[in-house]
Amino acid sequence: MSLGYCPGRALRRQRGLAMVEFAISVPVILFLMFGSFEFGHLMTAYSTLNDGVRNAARYVAGAALQNTADTMVTGPEWNTLVTQGTNLAIYGNIAGTGSPILEKLDDAATTTITVSEDTVARTIKVAVDYPYVPLFGNAIPTFMGGSLSTAYHLTISTTMRAL
């Protein structure tokens, strides 16, 4: 009897190998896939929030100067502009109607929106601190029993010169 190549013996040694490869690779592939989804969702939320803040700053900067005096508005006019700018950052319109552009953006307990003016430099600053709401919960489990937190705060500010 020869000890040469025997196809039956090679198949017996590899029995179950595909299942082991599958068991090792599926968690890694799922982790990468869900991580990609979460990262894409985070970037979409960041872009949406950035657009809202920029639109609010542009709107307030365009209306912050008094008609002919070339000075910044104050008092009730400024308070109205702050409210309209805040509504524009949250809802996408100055009336403050409809649903927020991001989930929980209108929650005053967790989201901070400030509209401020610098009367010397004649600039308007709109800043938002928003707690990101993840797709798959507040943590991603790891292979070692721990977890990766997905509790991020998106902090965006835009400064524009009053026109």
Secondary structure as UniProt FT lines:
FT   HELIX           7..14
FT   TURN            15..16
FT   HELIX           17..63
FT   TURN            67..69
FT   HELIX           75..91
FT   TURN            94..95
FT   TURN            103..106
FT   TURN            108..110
FT   STRAND          112..118
FT   TURN            119..122
FT   STRAND          123..131
FT   STRAND          139..141
FT   TURN            143..144
FT   STRAND          147..149
FT   STRAND          153..161
//
